[in-house]
Amino acid sequence: MTLVSQGEAIAINREMAADREKAEHYLLAYAEELRKYQDGRREYVSSGRSKKDKSPVEHAVLRGAAYDAQSDAFHWLQAVEIVERGMDGRKLLFLTARRKAEARKGNGFGCGRPGWVAVTQMIFADAMEKQYLAPGYWLAERTVKSWWQDIISRTVNVALKIKK
């Protein structure tokens, strides 16, 4: 007896992979996605007001709540904020370094070792030296990848809890 069919299992695995990709995107492009979300929300709230509406404040609150309820970005941005608030100083520096490395786009090559790893290591070591006066602080490649996967996993978990 199987509780899940092969097709259902494949679909769930694809959804999990999509959630991880989405979490990675929102972690890396948080500032840009937040700006887009705020612009879209502002535009949505300001539109659709008619003369029969009683209060502009009530209209704004109701439209804002409706926008948030239908916005996928709202939940992912919340998840990123919650994960960031739960991080210690080193992990926050790591996330900042990872975002800067993504902005540089690594080594520019599509195959081989991911370019973002080496760039993240250098930026992180530099930040640790400035922030904590810890010269020579270096993360191994395996640690960089592990920390990044851990942050992505936590973001997915928080997003799933928020959507409940």
Backbone bond lengths (Angstrom), bond angles and torsions (degrees), N, CA, C in turn:
res aa  C-N    CA-C-N  psi(-1)  N-CA   C-N-CA  omega(-1)  CA-C   N-CA-C  phi
1 M - - - 1.448 - - 1.527 108.91 -
2 T 1.305 116.82 129.85 1.462 121.35 175.50 1.523 109.35 -115.15
3 L 1.280 114.80 139.61 1.457 120.41 -179.44 1.524 112.30 -86.90
4 V 1.340 116.29 -21.10 1.455 121.39 -178.24 1.524 108.51 -132.14
5 S 1.316 116.23 133.48 1.466 119.66 177.74 1.530 109.48 -76.03
6 Q 1.308 115.63 164.62 1.467 121.19 179.64 1.527 110.13 -60.53
7 G 1.308 117.01 -41.94 1.468 121.43 -179.99 1.521 111.94 -64.01
8 E 1.330 116.47 -40.93 1.462 120.11 178.42 1.531 110.93 -65.89
9 A 1.315 116.65 -40.20 1.463 121.05 179.30 1.531 110.44 -63.47
10 I 1.320 116.18 -42.65 1.469 120.44 178.77 1.522 110.24 -64.17
11 A 1.320 116.65 -43.22 1.466 120.73 179.98 1.527 111.26 -62.10
12 I 1.321 116.45 -41.85 1.470 120.29 179.55 1.524 110.45 -65.84
13 N 1.328 116.99 -41.81 1.470 119.81 178.12 1.523 111.38 -62.90
14 R 1.317 116.88 -38.08 1.471 120.27 177.68 1.527 110.94 -66.42
15 E 1.325 116.53 -40.32 1.466 120.22 177.69 1.521 111.05 -63.88
16 M 1.336 116.43 -39.45 1.465 120.09 178.45 1.528 110.70 -64.11
17 A 1.324 116.87 -42.41 1.465 120.70 178.26 1.532 110.43 -64.42
18 A 1.333 116.51 -39.60 1.465 120.23 178.17 1.528 110.81 -64.89
19 D 1.325 117.11 -39.58 1.472 120.71 177.50 1.524 110.84 -62.90
20 R 1.323 117.29 -40.90 1.467 120.68 179.31 1.533 110.29 -65.19
21 E 1.331 116.77 -41.17 1.467 120.17 177.93 1.529 111.02 -63.95
22 K 1.326 115.79 -42.07 1.457 120.60 179.72 1.530 110.37 -65.22
23 A 1.322 117.10 -42.10 1.465 120.79 177.99 1.525 110.30 -61.44
24 E 1.313 116.72 -44.89 1.461 120.80 178.98 1.521 110.57 -59.92
25 H 1.333 116.13 -43.69 1.465 120.22 179.52 1.523 111.08 -60.94
26 Y 1.335 117.17 -48.83 1.462 119.90 -177.94 1.523 112.01 -68.35
27 L 1.313 118.55 -31.46 1.460 120.80 175.47 1.529 111.17 -65.80
28 L 1.320 116.14 -42.25 1.459 120.23 -176.33 1.526 112.60 -79.90
29 A 1.316 117.66 -35.43 1.468 121.78 -174.85 1.522 111.18 -110.51
30 Y 1.319 117.05 33.34 1.466 121.43 -174.36 1.534 111.82 -56.11
31 A 1.312 117.76 -51.06 1.474 121.09 -175.49 1.523 111.00 -61.04
32 E 1.309 116.54 -44.89 1.469 120.90 -179.95 1.529 111.26 -66.14
33 E 1.326 116.95 -44.20 1.465 120.54 -179.67 1.525 111.21 -66.77
34 L 1.334 117.74 -36.28 1.458 121.18 177.30 1.524 110.24 -64.21
35 R 1.320 116.71 -42.82 1.461 120.95 178.13 1.530 110.75 -61.76
36 K 1.344 117.04 -45.56 1.470 121.12 178.27 1.527 110.88 -60.89
37 Y 1.333 116.01 -44.47 1.460 120.55 -179.97 1.530 110.45 -61.27
38 Q 1.336 116.79 -47.06 1.465 120.22 -178.17 1.525 111.54 -64.67
39 D 1.336 117.08 -39.45 1.462 120.30 177.29 1.526 111.28 -64.56
40 G 1.317 116.74 -45.32 1.460 121.18 178.97 1.516 111.80 -63.26
41 R 1.312 116.89 -40.97 1.467 121.14 -179.90 1.525 110.36 -66.42
42 R 1.327 116.15 -44.16 1.464 120.79 179.57 1.527 110.48 -59.68
43 E 1.314 115.80 -44.22 1.468 120.75 179.80 1.535 110.98 -65.61
44 Y 1.314 116.64 -42.78 1.467 121.36 -179.33 1.527 111.05 -65.23
45 V 1.315 117.04 -42.13 1.466 121.43 -178.22 1.532 110.72 -67.16
46 S 1.327 116.75 -38.56 1.467 119.49 -176.97 1.524 112.91 -77.02
47 S 1.319 118.01 -17.15 1.466 120.00 -179.61 1.528 110.56 -91.64
48 G 1.313 115.26 162.14 1.454 120.73 171.68 1.511 115.83 80.18
49 R 1.316 119.11 13.10 1.463 120.36 179.39 1.521 109.21 -86.25
50 S 1.308 115.87 130.33 1.462 120.30 177.33 1.521 109.60 -113.45
51 K 1.320 116.26 167.15 1.463 121.09 -177.30 1.525 112.52 -67.37
52 K 1.328 116.92 -25.25 1.465 118.87 -178.10 1.533 112.75 -78.39
53 D 1.345 117.85 -12.07 1.463 120.10 175.61 1.530 109.23 -63.19
54 K 1.306 115.83 136.61 1.460 120.76 -173.15 1.528 112.48 -74.01
55 S 1.303 117.08 -47.67 1.460 119.76 -172.32 1.530 109.69 -134.55
56 P 1.330 117.11 133.07 1.465 118.67 177.19 1.531 112.08 -64.29
57 V 1.319 116.00 -32.01 1.463 120.07 179.37 1.529 109.76 -68.03
58 E 1.323 116.58 -46.02 1.463 120.85 178.54 1.527 110.59 -60.53
59 H 1.335 115.56 -42.15 1.467 120.34 177.97 1.532 110.71 -59.68
60 A 1.330 116.31 -46.16 1.466 120.71 -178.77 1.523 111.36 -63.15
61 V 1.314 116.60 -42.05 1.463 120.60 -179.37 1.524 110.75 -65.24
62 L 1.315 116.70 -46.20 1.468 120.66 -178.87 1.531 111.60 -65.83
63 R 1.324 116.57 -43.94 1.470 119.94 178.86 1.535 110.61 -66.30
64 G 1.336 117.02 -38.87 1.464 120.32 178.67 1.519 111.66 -64.15
65 A 1.328 116.34 -42.35 1.471 120.46 178.39 1.521 110.78 -65.24
66 A 1.330 116.64 -39.29 1.466 120.33 178.47 1.532 110.66 -65.02
67 Y 1.321 116.72 -41.08 1.460 120.69 178.98 1.530 110.70 -63.42
68 D 1.328 115.90 -45.34 1.462 120.24 -179.87 1.530 111.44 -62.53
69 A 1.313 116.68 -39.42 1.467 120.63 -178.17 1.528 112.00 -64.80
70 Q 1.315 117.12 -35.23 1.465 119.51 -178.40 1.533 113.37 -94.49
71 S 1.323 117.30 -4.82 1.460 121.38 -176.49 1.529 111.95 -89.40
72 D 1.317 115.86 120.05 1.464 120.94 174.90 1.528 110.08 -69.61
73 A 1.327 116.11 -35.69 1.462 120.97 -178.74 1.522 111.47 -62.04
74 F 1.328 117.05 -36.57 1.464 121.59 -178.96 1.527 110.92 -55.07
75 H 1.324 117.14 -47.39 1.463 121.35 -177.89 1.527 111.34 -68.68
76 W 1.322 117.10 -41.36 1.464 119.57 -179.38 1.529 111.22 -68.76
77 L 1.319 117.31 -38.31 1.468 120.11 177.54 1.522 111.02 -65.73
78 Q 1.322 116.57 -39.24 1.460 120.09 175.18 1.523 110.50 -61.13
79 A 1.319 116.59 -44.04 1.464 120.90 -179.00 1.530 110.74 -61.13
80 V 1.322 116.98 -43.56 1.467 120.21 179.10 1.525 110.01 -62.45
81 E 1.330 117.49 -43.37 1.465 120.37 179.22 1.525 111.58 -61.48
82 I 1.310 117.00 -43.13 1.468 120.52 -179.45 1.522 110.53 -64.64
83 V 1.318 117.07 -43.35 1.469 120.82 179.17 1.527 110.08 -63.24
84 E 1.329 117.02 -43.49 1.463 120.09 179.48 1.531 111.53 -61.29
85 R 1.328 116.50 -41.39 1.464 119.82 -179.38 1.522 112.44 -65.15
86 G 1.318 116.91 -26.03 1.462 120.96 -179.14 1.517 114.04 -88.70
87 M 1.312 117.81 -0.82 1.468 120.79 -177.36 1.526 111.45 -87.15
88 D 1.335 114.73 150.29 1.454 119.10 172.01 1.534 108.97 -82.87
89 G 1.315 116.49 176.51 1.460 121.73 -175.63 1.518 114.42 -58.45
90 R 1.326 116.60 -42.44 1.472 119.83 -178.70 1.522 111.11 -64.60
91 K 1.321 116.66 -42.56 1.469 119.43 -178.74 1.535 110.99 -68.62
92 L 1.333 117.08 -34.91 1.461 119.37 175.87 1.525 110.96 -64.87
93 L 1.328 116.31 -41.71 1.462 119.50 175.41 1.524 110.61 -62.70
94 F 1.317 115.65 -38.76 1.465 119.99 178.21 1.527 110.66 -62.45
95 L 1.331 117.31 -46.35 1.465 121.01 -179.99 1.528 110.74 -61.61
96 T 1.314 116.76 -41.53 1.464 120.55 176.86 1.525 110.75 -62.38
97 A 1.326 115.96 -43.02 1.464 120.47 178.31 1.533 110.81 -63.26
98 R 1.324 116.27 -40.19 1.474 120.78 179.59 1.521 110.64 -64.67
99 R 1.333 116.85 -39.32 1.472 120.42 178.02 1.522 110.90 -66.25
100 K 1.327 116.87 -41.06 1.465 120.11 177.85 1.528 111.03 -65.33
101 A 1.318 116.36 -39.43 1.467 120.14 178.36 1.525 110.22 -64.03
102 E 1.315 116.85 -39.09 1.469 120.49 178.39 1.522 110.65 -65.04
103 A 1.327 116.49 -37.29 1.466 120.28 178.56 1.526 110.78 -64.32
104 R 1.324 116.32 -32.41 1.470 120.89 177.62 1.523 111.95 -80.77
105 K 1.312 117.24 -16.85 1.471 124.30 -178.62 1.521 113.09 62.91
106 G 1.306 117.78 37.97 1.470 122.29 171.60 1.501 113.56 58.82
107 N 1.327 116.16 -137.59 1.451 120.38 -176.45 1.518 112.96 -93.48
108 G 1.320 117.99 -1.48 1.453 121.63 176.68 1.511 114.58 84.98
109 F 1.313 118.31 -1.48 1.447 121.05 -179.60 1.514 110.63 -101.05
110 G 1.332 116.90 144.73 1.453 120.91 -177.12 1.517 114.26 -85.80
111 C 1.333 118.42 -20.00 1.465 118.93 -178.93 1.520 110.08 -121.82
112 G 1.304 114.29 168.94 1.452 119.43 -178.01 1.512 111.29 88.99
113 R 1.293 115.69 -161.46 1.462 122.12 -178.80 1.521 109.82 -62.55
114 P 1.322 117.02 135.83 1.468 119.06 179.74 1.522 111.28 -60.99
115 G 1.311 116.42 126.75 1.459 121.15 -177.27 1.513 113.38 -66.46
116 W 1.329 116.75 -26.27 1.458 118.52 -177.19 1.519 112.34 -67.02
117 V 1.329 117.61 -23.59 1.467 120.29 -177.01 1.522 110.50 -66.05
118 A 1.319 117.51 -51.96 1.464 120.98 -177.61 1.530 111.16 -64.33
119 V 1.329 116.11 -41.24 1.462 119.95 179.85 1.529 109.78 -65.14
120 T 1.319 116.55 -42.15 1.465 120.64 178.28 1.527 110.22 -62.19
121 Q 1.331 117.28 -42.44 1.470 120.69 178.77 1.530 110.81 -58.24
122 M 1.332 116.56 -45.26 1.470 120.18 -177.89 1.527 111.45 -67.07
123 I 1.331 116.40 -46.53 1.467 120.07 -179.27 1.528 110.21 -63.70
124 F 1.324 116.97 -41.85 1.461 121.19 -179.58 1.525 111.09 -64.56
125 A 1.340 116.99 -44.66 1.471 120.46 179.29 1.526 110.69 -60.69
126 D 1.314 115.97 -40.90 1.463 121.46 177.91 1.532 111.04 -63.45
127 A 1.322 115.95 -44.67 1.469 120.76 -179.90 1.525 111.58 -65.78
128 M 1.322 117.42 -39.35 1.468 120.82 178.75 1.529 110.73 -63.86
129 E 1.322 115.67 -39.03 1.459 119.62 179.49 1.532 110.53 -64.88
130 K 1.336 116.41 -42.19 1.462 120.03 -179.29 1.532 111.92 -72.19
131 Q 1.320 116.94 -42.95 1.472 121.39 -174.35 1.521 112.63 -77.17
132 Y 1.338 116.62 -45.99 1.462 120.55 -172.46 1.526 113.73 -114.12
133 L 1.318 116.90 7.26 1.464 121.72 -177.91 1.530 111.02 52.17
134 A 1.321 114.80 44.64 1.465 121.09 -178.39 1.528 109.24 -114.42
135 P 1.330 117.54 81.74 1.461 119.48 -179.35 1.529 111.21 -68.05
136 G 1.301 114.91 147.00 1.454 119.63 177.65 1.512 114.25 77.47
137 Y 1.316 118.58 12.07 1.466 121.34 178.76 1.521 107.50 -75.57
138 W 1.310 116.24 119.13 1.461 120.82 -175.46 1.521 109.72 -134.59
139 L 1.325 116.50 133.91 1.457 121.24 175.66 1.522 109.11 -97.35
140 A 1.306 116.31 135.56 1.456 120.86 175.98 1.528 109.25 -68.34
141 E 1.300 116.40 155.95 1.471 121.41 179.73 1.520 110.92 -56.84
142 R 1.302 115.89 -41.55 1.472 120.41 179.84 1.533 110.92 -62.83
143 T 1.329 117.18 -39.34 1.459 121.50 178.76 1.524 110.77 -66.98
144 V 1.323 116.95 -42.04 1.465 121.00 178.55 1.527 110.24 -58.24
145 K 1.313 116.30 -49.28 1.469 120.46 -179.81 1.522 111.62 -64.97
146 S 1.327 116.73 -39.17 1.457 121.19 179.82 1.527 111.23 -65.46
147 W 1.322 117.02 -45.77 1.457 120.51 178.47 1.523 110.27 -61.19
148 W 1.317 116.68 -42.38 1.456 119.79 -178.43 1.532 110.74 -64.49
149 Q 1.314 117.64 -44.36 1.470 120.50 178.42 1.533 111.00 -64.42
150 D 1.321 116.87 -35.58 1.463 120.74 178.26 1.530 110.60 -65.21
151 I 1.313 117.23 -42.92 1.467 121.06 179.01 1.527 110.36 -64.70
152 I 1.317 116.99 -41.81 1.466 120.74 177.62 1.526 110.10 -62.41
153 S 1.318 117.37 -45.86 1.468 121.09 -179.67 1.522 111.77 -61.15
154 R 1.327 116.64 -42.74 1.468 119.55 178.51 1.522 111.12 -63.76
155 T 1.317 116.86 -38.77 1.462 120.77 179.26 1.519 110.80 -64.51
156 V 1.318 117.39 -43.57 1.466 120.95 177.64 1.527 110.36 -61.55
157 N 1.326 116.74 -46.03 1.468 120.60 179.85 1.528 111.91 -59.66
158 V 1.318 116.46 -44.45 1.469 119.71 179.29 1.522 110.35 -65.67
159 A 1.321 117.29 -42.90 1.477 120.01 179.07 1.522 111.14 -60.46
160 L 1.313 117.49 -39.72 1.465 119.93 178.56 1.522 111.88 -66.26
161 K 1.329 116.66 -36.52 1.472 120.15 177.23 1.533 110.76 -67.47
162 I 1.322 116.52 -39.21 1.466 120.68 -179.68 1.522 111.04 -65.14
163 K 1.316 117.15 -40.32 1.471 121.38 -176.10 1.522 113.41 -71.81
164 K 1.336 118.33 -13.21 1.471 120.97 -177.87 1.499 112.64 -58.68
